[in-house]
Each structure stands twice: as C-alpha cells, then as structure tokens.
Amino acid sequence: MLVRCLYASHAAAPVQPPVVDAILAQSRRNNTVQGITGILCHTDDIFIQVLEGGRDEVGALFSTIIRDDRHTGLRILTYEEI
C-alpha cells in the first residue's frame, strides 16, 4: 500500500545552506533505494515535507526523522493512503 505523509516542524537552529544541502544529499541517496519520493520545503525556521512510498518504508523513514535533532515540534499534518 502506498501512503503520503505531510509533516511540519521548526528548525532547532538557524538553517544554513550547508545543512539543507546535507539533508537533500542524504535524502536523494537513501530515499531512492527505498522507493520513497517527496519534497522538502523550508523557510526561516519552518520545515514542511511530503513523503510518498510504501507504508513500511515511509514509517521507517519517519521514525528516523522524528529522532533528528535538527528540528523540534514535529507535527503530522496528513497521513493517507494514495
């Protein structure tokens, strides 16, 4: 089953371009292998991300994201089958 997860969070520290570059590089490397697609948006201190893929794969990735100390106040906005 394919799912879509949309979440938002606040940056724990000011977001610098090298941090975003590192997140994107890691995502491109790992998500493709897991069959996960999505988009990451950020502005000032807010991150918004959509993840799409298999339920188990998105769930495992989301568990990793929750433990990432680069952001706080993570909130799921939607989680649905697609």
PyMOL Python script that loads the backbone (N, CA, C, O; Angstrom):
from pymol import cmd

cmd.read_pdbstr("""\
ATOM      1  N   MET A   1       0.829  -1.165   0.000  1.00  0.00           N
ATOM      2  CA  MET A   1       0.000   0.000   0.000  1.00  0.00           C
ATOM      3  C   MET A   1       0.888   1.247   0.000  1.00  0.00           C
ATOM      4  O   MET A   1       1.866   1.320   0.744  1.00  0.00           O
ATOM      5  N   LEU A   2       0.544   2.211  -0.828  1.00  0.00           N
ATOM      6  CA  LEU A   2       1.275   3.471  -0.885  1.00  0.00           C
ATOM      7  C   LEU A   2       0.610   4.492   0.021  1.00  0.00           C
ATOM      8  O   LEU A   2      -0.616   4.556   0.116  1.00  0.00           O
ATOM      9  N   VAL A   3       1.442   5.290   0.685  1.00  0.00           N
ATOM     10  CA  VAL A   3       0.934   6.319   1.594  1.00  0.00           C
ATOM     11  C   VAL A   3       1.624   7.647   1.318  1.00  0.00           C
ATOM     12  O   VAL A   3       2.682   7.715   0.693  1.00  0.00           O
ATOM     13  N   ARG A   4       0.981   8.694   1.809  1.00  0.00           N
ATOM     14  CA  ARG A   4       1.556  10.042   1.757  1.00  0.00           C
ATOM     15  C   ARG A   4       1.536  10.594   3.176  1.00  0.00           C
ATOM     16  O   ARG A   4       0.512  10.546   3.857  1.00  0.00           O
ATOM     17  N   CYS A   5       2.666  11.114   3.610  1.00  0.00           N
ATOM     18  CA  CYS A   5       2.793  11.725   4.926  1.00  0.00           C
ATOM     19  C   CYS A   5       3.262  13.169   4.740  1.00  0.00           C
ATOM     20  O   CYS A   5       4.296  13.420   4.121  1.00  0.00           O
ATOM     21  N   LEU A   6       2.505  14.097   5.273  1.00  0.00           N
ATOM     22  CA  LEU A   6       2.859  15.513   5.248  1.00  0.00           C
ATOM     23  C   LEU A   6       3.076  15.951   6.683  1.00  0.00           C
ATOM     24  O   LEU A   6       2.200  15.775   7.530  1.00  0.00           O
ATOM     25  N   TYR A   7       4.241  16.521   6.959  1.00  0.00           N
ATOM     26  CA  TYR A   7       4.522  16.986   8.318  1.00  0.00           C
ATOM     27  C   TYR A   7       5.201  18.339   8.282  1.00  0.00           C
ATOM     28  O   TYR A   7       5.728  18.765   7.255  1.00  0.00           O
ATOM     29  N   ALA A   8       5.177  18.999   9.416  1.00  0.00           N
ATOM     30  CA  ALA A   8       5.855  20.289   9.582  1.00  0.00           C
ATOM     31  C   ALA A   8       6.626  20.250  10.890  1.00  0.00           C
ATOM     32  O   ALA A   8       6.270  19.518  11.814  1.00  0.00           O
ATOM     33  N   SER A   9       7.682  21.042  10.956  1.00  0.00           N
ATOM     34  CA  SER A   9       8.474  21.155  12.178  1.00  0.00           C
ATOM     35  C   SER A   9       9.195  22.488  12.190  1.00  0.00           C
ATOM     36  O   SER A   9       9.228  23.210  11.193  1.00  0.00           O
ATOM     37  N   HIS A  10       9.770  22.795  13.336  1.00  0.00           N
ATOM     38  CA  HIS A  10      10.565  24.021  13.482  1.00  0.00           C
ATOM     39  C   HIS A  10      12.035  23.648  13.538  1.00  0.00           C
ATOM     40  O   HIS A  10      12.404  22.647  14.152  1.00  0.00           O
ATOM     41  N   ALA A  11      12.863  24.444  12.904  1.00  0.00           N
ATOM     42  CA  ALA A  11      14.308  24.224  12.953  1.00  0.00           C
ATOM     43  C   ALA A  11      14.803  24.469  14.376  1.00  0.00           C
ATOM     44  O   ALA A  11      14.385  25.422  15.032  1.00  0.00           O
ATOM     45  N   ALA A  12      15.688  23.608  14.840  1.00  0.00           N
ATOM     46  CA  ALA A  12      16.255  23.750  16.178  1.00  0.00           C
ATOM     47  C   ALA A  12      17.283  24.884  16.235  1.00  0.00           C
ATOM     48  O   ALA A  12      17.545  25.449  17.297  1.00  0.00           O
ATOM     49  N   ALA A  13      17.857  25.202  15.078  1.00  0.00           N
ATOM     50  CA  ALA A  13      18.851  26.280  14.968  1.00  0.00           C
ATOM     51  C   ALA A  13      18.640  26.954  13.612  1.00  0.00           C
ATOM     52  O   ALA A  13      17.978  26.392  12.740  1.00  0.00           O
ATOM     53  N   PRO A  14      19.189  28.138  13.430  1.00  0.00           N
ATOM     54  CA  PRO A  14      19.055  28.785  12.132  1.00  0.00           C
ATOM     55  C   PRO A  14      19.514  27.846  10.998  1.00  0.00           C
ATOM     56  O   PRO A  14      20.547  27.184  11.100  1.00  0.00           O
ATOM     57  N   VAL A  15      18.733  27.809   9.939  1.00  0.00           N
ATOM     58  CA  VAL A  15      19.001  26.897   8.827  1.00  0.00           C
ATOM     59  C   VAL A  15      19.989  27.555   7.865  1.00  0.00           C
ATOM     60  O   VAL A  15      19.698  28.585   7.257  1.00  0.00           O
ATOM     61  N   GLN A  16      21.147  26.943   7.744  1.00  0.00           N
ATOM     62  CA  GLN A  16      22.186  27.419   6.838  1.00  0.00           C
ATOM     63  C   GLN A  16      22.177  26.559   5.575  1.00  0.00           C
ATOM     64  O   GLN A  16      21.823  25.382   5.644  1.00  0.00           O
ATOM     65  N   PRO A  17      22.559  27.115   4.427  1.00  0.00           N
ATOM     66  CA  PRO A  17      22.561  26.341   3.180  1.00  0.00           C
ATOM     67  C   PRO A  17      23.302  24.998   3.256  1.00  0.00           C
ATOM     68  O   PRO A  17      22.818  24.023   2.680  1.00  0.00           O
ATOM     69  N   PRO A  18      24.447  24.900   3.937  1.00  0.00           N
ATOM     70  CA  PRO A  18      25.103  23.586   4.013  1.00  0.00           C
ATOM     71  C   PRO A  18      24.253  22.519   4.713  1.00  0.00           C
ATOM     72  O   PRO A  18      24.348  21.337   4.384  1.00  0.00           O
ATOM     73  N   VAL A  19      23.426  22.933   5.675  1.00  0.00           N
ATOM     74  CA  VAL A  19      22.550  21.980   6.363  1.00  0.00           C
ATOM     75  C   VAL A  19      21.501  21.449   5.394  1.00  0.00           C
ATOM     76  O   VAL A  19      21.253  20.245   5.337  1.00  0.00           O
ATOM     77  N   VAL A  20      20.893  22.342   4.641  1.00  0.00           N
ATOM     78  CA  VAL A  20      19.886  21.927   3.663  1.00  0.00           C
ATOM     79  C   VAL A  20      20.530  21.046   2.595  1.00  0.00           C
ATOM     80  O   VAL A  20      19.948  20.037   2.196  1.00  0.00           O
ATOM     81  N   ASP A  21      21.714  21.411   2.134  1.00  0.00           N
ATOM     82  CA  ASP A  21      22.420  20.599   1.135  1.00  0.00           C
ATOM     83  C   ASP A  21      22.686  19.190   1.666  1.00  0.00           C
ATOM     84  O   ASP A  21      22.546  18.215   0.928  1.00  0.00           O
ATOM     85  N   ALA A  22      23.063  19.078   2.921  1.00  0.00           N
ATOM     86  CA  ALA A  22      23.339  17.770   3.515  1.00  0.00           C
ATOM     87  C   ALA A  22      22.064  16.937   3.621  1.00  0.00           C
ATOM     88  O   ALA A  22      22.075  15.740   3.333  1.00  0.00           O
ATOM     89  N   ILE A  23      20.968  17.568   4.033  1.00  0.00           N
ATOM     90  CA  ILE A  23      19.686  16.863   4.119  1.00  0.00           C
ATOM     91  C   ILE A  23      19.273  16.355   2.745  1.00  0.00           C
ATOM     92  O   ILE A  23      18.865  15.201   2.608  1.00  0.00           O
ATOM     93  N   LEU A  24      19.375  17.198   1.735  1.00  0.00           N
ATOM     94  CA  LEU A  24      18.980  16.800   0.381  1.00  0.00           C
ATOM     95  C   LEU A  24      19.868  15.689  -0.167  1.00  0.00           C
ATOM     96  O   LEU A  24      19.368  14.758  -0.798  1.00  0.00           O
ATOM     97  N   ALA A  25      21.160  15.771   0.062  1.00  0.00           N
ATOM     98  CA  ALA A  25      22.072  14.725  -0.419  1.00  0.00           C
ATOM     99  C   ALA A  25      21.749  13.382   0.228  1.00  0.00           C
ATOM    100  O   ALA A  25      21.717  12.350  -0.443  1.00  0.00           O
ATOM    101  N   GLN A  26      21.512  13.406   1.533  1.00  0.00           N
ATOM    102  CA  GLN A  26      21.169  12.172   2.244  1.00  0.00           C
ATOM    103  C   GLN A  26      19.834  11.625   1.761  1.00  0.00           C
ATOM    104  O   GLN A  26      19.694  10.416   1.575  1.00  0.00           O
ATOM    105  N   SER A  27      18.860  12.491   1.556  1.00  0.00           N
ATOM    106  CA  SER A  27      17.544  12.060   1.077  1.00  0.00           C
ATOM    107  C   SER A  27      17.621  11.448  -0.311  1.00  0.00           C
ATOM    108  O   SER A  27      17.022  10.403  -0.565  1.00  0.00           O
ATOM    109  N   ARG A  28      18.339  12.080  -1.192  1.00  0.00           N
ATOM    110  CA  ARG A  28      18.468  11.557  -2.554  1.00  0.00           C
ATOM    111  C   ARG A  28      19.151  10.195  -2.562  1.00  0.00           C
ATOM    112  O   ARG A  28      18.777   9.307  -3.328  1.00  0.00           O
ATOM    113  N   ARG A  29      20.127  10.043  -1.726  1.00  0.00           N
ATOM    114  CA  ARG A  29      20.877   8.792  -1.654  1.00  0.00           C
ATOM    115  C   ARG A  29      20.024   7.666  -1.061  1.00  0.00           C
ATOM    116  O   ARG A  29      20.003   6.560  -1.601  1.00  0.00           O
ATOM    117  N   ASN A  30      19.332   7.933   0.029  1.00  0.00           N
ATOM    118  CA  ASN A  30      18.616   6.887   0.759  1.00  0.00           C
ATOM    119  C   ASN A  30      17.189   6.641   0.269  1.00  0.00           C
ATOM    120  O   ASN A  30      16.750   5.494   0.193  1.00  0.00           O
ATOM    121  N   ASN A  31      16.469   7.707  -0.061  1.00  0.00           N
ATOM    122  CA  ASN A  31      15.056   7.552  -0.406  1.00  0.00           C
ATOM    123  C   ASN A  31      14.834   6.816  -1.718  1.00  0.00           C
ATOM    124  O   ASN A  31      13.883   6.044  -1.839  1.00  0.00           O
ATOM    125  N   THR A  32      15.684   7.040  -2.687  1.00  0.00           N
ATOM    126  CA  THR A  32      15.546   6.375  -3.973  1.00  0.00           C
ATOM    127  C   THR A  32      15.615   4.860  -3.809  1.00  0.00           C
ATOM    128  O   THR A  32      14.830   4.128  -4.413  1.00  0.00           O
ATOM    129  N   VAL A  33      16.545   4.398  -3.001  1.00  0.00           N
ATOM    130  CA  VAL A  33      16.714   2.968  -2.751  1.00  0.00           C
ATOM    131  C   VAL A  33      15.459   2.388  -2.100  1.00  0.00           C
ATOM    132  O   VAL A  33      15.097   1.242  -2.368  1.00  0.00           O
ATOM    133  N   GLN A  34      14.797   3.163  -1.251  1.00  0.00           N
ATOM    134  CA  GLN A  34      13.607   2.706  -0.536  1.00  0.00           C
ATOM    135  C   GLN A  34      12.306   2.929  -1.312  1.00  0.00           C
ATOM    136  O   GLN A  34      11.232   2.563  -0.835  1.00  0.00           O
ATOM    137  N   GLY A  35      12.395   3.527  -2.505  1.00  0.00           N
ATOM    138  CA  GLY A  35      11.193   3.795  -3.293  1.00  0.00           C
ATOM    139  C   GLY A  35      10.354   4.930  -2.737  1.00  0.00           C
ATOM    140  O   GLY A  35       9.141   4.974  -2.942  1.00  0.00           O
ATOM    141  N   ILE A  36      10.999   5.846  -2.034  1.00  0.00           N
ATOM    142  CA  ILE A  36      10.291   6.978  -1.437  1.00  0.00           C
ATOM    143  C   ILE A  36      10.559   8.226  -2.266  1.00  0.00           C
ATOM    144  O   ILE A  36      11.692   8.503  -2.657  1.00  0.00           O
ATOM    145  N   THR A  37       9.488   8.970  -2.525  1.00  0.00           N
ATOM    146  CA  THR A  37       9.617  10.260  -3.197  1.00  0.00           C
ATOM    147  C   THR A  37       9.051  11.327  -2.266  1.00  0.00           C
ATOM    148  O   THR A  37       8.428  11.013  -1.252  1.00  0.00           O
ATOM    149  N   GLY A  38       9.271  12.571  -2.615  1.00  0.00           N
ATOM    150  CA  GLY A  38       8.713  13.635  -1.786  1.00  0.00           C
ATOM    151  C   GLY A  38       9.298  14.976  -2.133  1.00  0.00           C
ATOM    152  O   GLY A  38       9.982  15.152  -3.141  1.00  0.00           O
ATOM    153  N   ILE A  39       9.008  15.910  -1.267  1.00  0.00           N
ATOM    154  CA  ILE A  39       9.510  17.264  -1.432  1.00  0.00           C
ATOM    155  C   ILE A  39       9.746  17.854  -0.043  1.00  0.00           C
ATOM    156  O   ILE A  39       8.972  17.622   0.886  1.00  0.00           O
ATOM    157  N   LEU A  40      10.820  18.613   0.077  1.00  0.00           N
ATOM    158  CA  LEU A  40      11.151  19.294   1.327  1.00  0.00           C
ATOM    159  C   LEU A  40      11.155  20.797   1.055  1.00  0.00           C
ATOM    160  O   LEU A  40      11.834  21.276   0.147  1.00  0.00           O
ATOM    161  N   CYS A  41      10.385  21.529   1.856  1.00  0.00           N
ATOM    162  CA  CYS A  41      10.363  22.992   1.756  1.00  0.00           C
ATOM    163  C   CYS A  41      10.782  23.553   3.108  1.00  0.00           C
ATOM    164  O   CYS A  41      10.481  22.981   4.156  1.00  0.00           O
ATOM    165  N   HIS A  42      11.471  24.666   3.065  1.00  0.00           N
ATOM    166  CA  HIS A  42      11.808  25.332   4.324  1.00  0.00           C
ATOM    167  C   HIS A  42      11.847  26.821   4.099  1.00  0.00           C
ATOM    168  O   HIS A  42      12.156  27.301   3.008  1.00  0.00           O
ATOM    169  N   THR A  43      11.529  27.537   5.145  1.00  0.00           N
ATOM    170  CA  THR A  43      11.621  28.982   5.149  1.00  0.00           C
ATOM    171  C   THR A  43      11.889  29.406   6.588  1.00  0.00           C
ATOM    172  O   THR A  43      11.251  28.921   7.522  1.00  0.00           O
ATOM    173  N   ASP A  44      12.812  30.290   6.744  1.00  0.00           N
ATOM    174  CA  ASP A  44      13.194  30.748   8.082  1.00  0.00           C
ATOM    175  C   ASP A  44      13.414  29.549   9.004  1.00  0.00           C
ATOM    176  O   ASP A  44      14.415  28.844   8.876  1.00  0.00           O
ATOM    177  N   ASP A  45      12.489  29.315   9.928  1.00  0.00           N
ATOM    178  CA  ASP A  45      12.699  28.225  10.881  1.00  0.00           C
ATOM    179  C   ASP A  45      11.678  27.096  10.739  1.00  0.00           C
ATOM    180  O   ASP A  45      11.519  26.289  11.655  1.00  0.00           O
ATOM    181  N   ILE A  46      10.991  27.033   9.608  1.00  0.00           N
ATOM    182  CA  ILE A  46       9.954  26.011   9.417  1.00  0.00           C
ATOM    183  C   ILE A  46      10.327  25.065   8.280  1.00  0.00           C
ATOM    184  O   ILE A  46      10.730  25.492   7.198  1.00  0.00           O
ATOM    185  N   PHE A  47      10.182  23.768   8.554  1.00  0.00           N
ATOM    186  CA  PHE A  47      10.312  22.730   7.543  1.00  0.00           C
ATOM    187  C   PHE A  47       8.926  22.163   7.271  1.00  0.00           C
ATOM    188  O   PHE A  47       8.141  21.968   8.198  1.00  0.00           O
ATOM    189  N   ILE A  48       8.625  21.900   6.017  1.00  0.00           N
ATOM    190  CA  ILE A  48       7.430  21.156   5.626  1.00  0.00           C
ATOM    191  C   ILE A  48       7.900  20.115   4.629  1.00  0.00           C
ATOM    192  O   ILE A  48       8.625  20.429   3.685  1.00  0.00           O
ATOM    193  N   GLN A  49       7.485  18.873   4.842  1.00  0.00           N
ATOM    194  CA  GLN A  49       7.919  17.800   3.950  1.00  0.00           C
ATOM    195  C   GLN A  49       6.762  16.858   3.648  1.00  0.00           C
ATOM    196  O   GLN A  49       5.931  16.558   4.505  1.00  0.00           O
ATOM    197  N   VAL A  50       6.738  16.402   2.399  1.00  0.00           N
ATOM    198  CA  VAL A  50       5.824  15.354   1.954  1.00  0.00           C
ATOM    199  C   VAL A  50       6.669  14.141   1.615  1.00  0.00           C
ATOM    200  O   VAL A  50       7.667  14.248   0.904  1.00  0.00           O
ATOM    201  N   LEU A  51       6.263  12.983   2.128  1.00  0.00           N
ATOM    202  CA  LEU A  51       6.914  11.717   1.810  1.00  0.00           C
ATOM    203  C   LEU A  51       5.866  10.795   1.205  1.00  0.00           C
ATOM    204  O   LEU A  51       4.753  10.699   1.721  1.00  0.00           O
ATOM    205  N   GLU A  52       6.211  10.119   0.119  1.00  0.00           N
ATOM    206  CA  GLU A  52       5.310   9.155  -0.506  1.00  0.00           C
ATOM    207  C   GLU A  52       6.075   7.874  -0.782  1.00  0.00           C
ATOM    208  O   GLU A  52       7.229   7.900  -1.211  1.00  0.00           O
ATOM    209  N   GLY A  53       5.415   6.755  -0.528  1.00  0.00           N
ATOM    210  CA  GLY A  53       6.027   5.460  -0.781  1.00  0.00           C
ATOM    211  C   GLY A  53       5.266   4.366  -0.061  1.00  0.00           C
ATOM    212  O   GLY A  53       4.140   4.568   0.394  1.00  0.00           O
ATOM    213  N   GLY A  54       5.889   3.215   0.036  1.00  0.00           N
ATOM    214  CA  GLY A  54       5.277   2.111   0.756  1.00  0.00           C
ATOM    215  C   GLY A  54       5.089   2.459   2.228  1.00  0.00           C
ATOM    216  O   GLY A  54       5.878   3.203   2.809  1.00  0.00           O
ATOM    217  N   ARG A  55       4.030   1.909   2.823  1.00  0.00           N
ATOM    218  CA  ARG A  55       3.719   2.236   4.214  1.00  0.00           C
ATOM    219  C   ARG A  55       4.877   1.909   5.154  1.00  0.00           C
ATOM    220  O   ARG A  55       5.232   2.729   6.000  1.00  0.00           O
ATOM    221  N   ASP A  56       5.466   0.732   5.018  1.00  0.00           N
ATOM    222  CA  ASP A  56       6.567   0.346   5.898  1.00  0.00           C
ATOM    223  C   ASP A  56       7.787   1.243   5.698  1.00  0.00           C
ATOM    224  O   ASP A  56       8.435   1.644   6.665  1.00  0.00           O
ATOM    225  N   GLU A  57       8.091   1.552   4.453  1.00  0.00           N
ATOM    226  CA  GLU A  57       9.265   2.380   4.155  1.00  0.00           C
ATOM    227  C   GLU A  57       9.085   3.814   4.662  1.00  0.00           C
ATOM    228  O   GLU A  57       9.998   4.386   5.258  1.00  0.00           O
ATOM    229  N   VAL A  58       7.906   4.390   4.422  1.00  0.00           N
ATOM    230  CA  VAL A  58       7.644   5.748   4.908  1.00  0.00           C
ATOM    231  C   VAL A  58       7.632   5.759   6.432  1.00  0.00           C
ATOM    232  O   VAL A  58       8.144   6.695   7.045  1.00  0.00           O
ATOM    233  N   GLY A  59       7.059   4.740   7.047  1.00  0.00           N
ATOM    234  CA  GLY A  59       7.037   4.655   8.504  1.00  0.00           C
ATOM    235  C   GLY A  59       8.435   4.583   9.094  1.00  0.00           C
ATOM    236  O   GLY A  59       8.731   5.250  10.086  1.00  0.00           O
ATOM    237  N   ALA A  60       9.302   3.768   8.482  1.00  0.00           N
ATOM    238  CA  ALA A  60      10.682   3.649   8.962  1.00  0.00           C
ATOM    239  C   ALA A  60      11.428   4.974   8.813  1.00  0.00           C
ATOM    240  O   ALA A  60      12.157   5.386   9.715  1.00  0.00           O
ATOM    241  N   LEU A  61      11.244   5.637   7.676  1.00  0.00           N
ATOM    242  CA  LEU A  61      11.898   6.924   7.467  1.00  0.00           C
ATOM    243  C   LEU A  61      11.382   7.952   8.460  1.00  0.00           C
ATOM    244  O   LEU A  61      12.161   8.719   9.026  1.00  0.00           O
ATOM    245  N   PHE A  62      10.077   7.969   8.673  1.00  0.00           N
ATOM    246  CA  PHE A  62       9.507   8.938   9.604  1.00  0.00           C
ATOM    247  C   PHE A  62      10.049   8.715  11.022  1.00  0.00           C
ATOM    248  O   PHE A  62      10.284   9.675  11.756  1.00  0.00           O
ATOM    249  N   SER A  63      10.244   7.471  11.398  1.00  0.00           N
ATOM    250  CA  SER A  63      10.835   7.173  12.711  1.00  0.00           C
ATOM    251  C   SER A  63      12.238   7.766  12.827  1.00  0.00           C
ATOM    252  O   SER A  63      12.630   8.245  13.891  1.00  0.00           O
ATOM    253  N   THR A  64      12.982   7.730  11.739  1.00  0.00           N
ATOM    254  CA  THR A  64      14.318   8.341  11.720  1.00  0.00           C
ATOM    255  C   THR A  64      14.217   9.862  11.809  1.00  0.00           C
ATOM    256  O   THR A  64      14.975  10.504  12.536  1.00  0.00           O
ATOM    257  N   ILE A  65      13.276  10.424  11.065  1.00  0.00           N
ATOM    258  CA  ILE A  65      13.099  11.882  11.042  1.00  0.00           C
ATOM    259  C   ILE A  65      12.738  12.404  12.426  1.00  0.00           C
ATOM    260  O   ILE A  65      13.228  13.454  12.841  1.00  0.00           O
ATOM    261  N   ILE A  66      11.885  11.678  13.141  1.00  0.00           N
ATOM    262  CA  ILE A  66      11.467  12.101  14.482  1.00  0.00           C
ATOM    263  C   ILE A  66      12.677  12.269  15.405  1.00  0.00           C
ATOM    264  O   ILE A  66      12.696  13.166  16.248  1.00  0.00           O
ATOM    265  N   ARG A  67      13.683  11.408  15.245  1.00  0.00           N
ATOM    266  CA  ARG A  67      14.858  11.449  16.124  1.00  0.00           C
ATOM    267  C   ARG A  67      15.919  12.459  15.670  1.00  0.00           C
ATOM    268  O   ARG A  67      16.927  12.636  16.354  1.00  0.00           O
ATOM    269  N   ASP A  68      15.710  13.114  14.546  1.00  0.00           N
ATOM    270  CA  ASP A  68      16.675  14.073  14.014  1.00  0.00           C
ATOM    271  C   ASP A  68      16.642  15.346  14.865  1.00  0.00           C
ATOM    272  O   ASP A  68      15.613  16.016  14.947  1.00  0.00           O
ATOM    273  N   ASP A  69      17.769  15.674  15.493  1.00  0.00           N
ATOM    274  CA  ASP A  69      17.792  16.826  16.396  1.00  0.00           C
ATOM    275  C   ASP A  69      17.937  18.170  15.693  1.00  0.00           C
ATOM    276  O   ASP A  69      18.100  19.194  16.356  1.00  0.00           O
ATOM    277  N   ARG A  70      17.880  18.186  14.368  1.00  0.00           N
ATOM    278  CA  ARG A  70      17.941  19.459  13.654  1.00  0.00           C
ATOM    279  C   ARG A  70      16.598  20.180  13.657  1.00  0.00           C
ATOM    280  O   ARG A  70      16.504  21.331  13.229  1.00  0.00           O
ATOM    281  N   HIS A  71      15.557  19.498  14.141  1.00  0.00           N
ATOM    282  CA  HIS A  71      14.254  20.154  14.211  1.00  0.00           C
ATOM    283  C   HIS A  71      13.506  19.723  15.468  1.00  0.00           C
ATOM    284  O   HIS A  71      13.841  18.720  16.099  1.00  0.00           O
ATOM    285  N   THR A  72      12.483  20.506  15.817  1.00  0.00           N
ATOM    286  CA  THR A  72      11.668  20.250  17.003  1.00  0.00           C
ATOM    287  C   THR A  72      10.200  20.457  16.643  1.00  0.00           C
ATOM    288  O   THR A  72       9.877  20.973  15.573  1.00  0.00           O
ATOM    289  N   GLY A  73       9.331  20.054  17.539  1.00  0.00           N
ATOM    290  CA  GLY A  73       7.910  20.319  17.364  1.00  0.00           C
ATOM    291  C   GLY A  73       7.313  19.683  16.129  1.00  0.00           C
ATOM    292  O   GLY A  73       6.416  20.250  15.505  1.00  0.00           O
ATOM    293  N   LEU A  74       7.800  18.518  15.776  1.00  0.00           N
ATOM    294  CA  LEU A  74       7.307  17.848  14.576  1.00  0.00           C
ATOM    295  C   LEU A  74       5.823  17.533  14.727  1.00  0.00           C
ATOM    296  O   LEU A  74       5.375  17.043  15.763  1.00  0.00           O
ATOM    297  N   ARG A  75       5.077  17.826  13.670  1.00  0.00           N
ATOM    298  CA  ARG A  75       3.625  17.622  13.704  1.00  0.00           C
ATOM    299  C   ARG A  75       3.166  17.026  12.386  1.00  0.00           C
ATOM    300  O   ARG A  75       3.418  17.597  11.325  1.00  0.00           O
ATOM    301  N   ILE A  76       2.491  15.879  12.445  1.00  0.00           N
ATOM    302  CA  ILE A  76       1.918  15.277  11.236  1.00  0.00           C
ATOM    303  C   ILE A  76       0.682  16.075  10.856  1.00  0.00           C
ATOM    304  O   ILE A  76      -0.220  16.269  11.670  1.00  0.00           O
ATOM    305  N   LEU A  77       0.651  16.535   9.610  1.00  0.00           N
ATOM    306  CA  LEU A  77      -0.494  17.307   9.116  1.00  0.00           C
ATOM    307  C   LEU A  77      -1.493  16.394   8.402  1.00  0.00           C
ATOM    308  O   LEU A  77      -2.704  16.538   8.566  1.00  0.00           O
ATOM    309  N   THR A  78      -0.974  15.456   7.610  1.00  0.00           N
ATOM    310  CA  THR A  78      -1.827  14.438   6.991  1.00  0.00           C
ATOM    311  C   THR A  78      -1.038  13.154   6.824  1.00  0.00           C
ATOM    312  O   THR A  78       0.180  13.160   6.646  1.00  0.00           O
ATOM    313  N   TYR A  79      -1.765  12.061   6.886  1.00  0.00           N
ATOM    314  CA  TYR A  79      -1.210  10.741   6.606  1.00  0.00           C
ATOM    315  C   TYR A  79      -2.359   9.979   5.961  1.00  0.00           C
ATOM    316  O   TYR A  79      -3.410   9.779   6.571  1.00  0.00           O
ATOM    317  N   GLU A  80      -2.139   9.550   4.700  1.00  0.00           N
ATOM    318  CA  GLU A  80      -3.243   8.923   3.977  1.00  0.00           C
ATOM    319  C   GLU A  80      -2.751   7.921   2.951  1.00  0.00           C
ATOM    320  O   GLU A  80      -1.615   7.993   2.484  1.00  0.00           O
ATOM    321  N   GLU A  81      -3.626   6.984   2.607  1.00  0.00           N
ATOM    322  CA  GLU A  81      -3.336   6.069   1.508  1.00  0.00           C
ATOM    323  C   GLU A  81      -3.477   6.839   0.206  1.00  0.00           C
ATOM    324  O   GLU A  81      -4.309   7.738   0.081  1.00  0.00           O
ATOM    325  N   ILE A  82      -2.642   6.463  -0.763  1.00  0.00           N
ATOM    326  CA  ILE A  82      -2.731   7.092  -2.086  1.00  0.00           C
ATOM    327  C   ILE A  82      -2.822   6.021  -3.154  1.00  0.00           C
ATOM    328  O   ILE A  82      -2.905   6.337  -4.341  1.00  0.00           O
TER     329      ILE A  82
END
""", "prot")
cmd.dss("prot")
cmd.show_as("cartoon", "prot")
cmd.util.cbc("prot")
cmd.orient("prot")
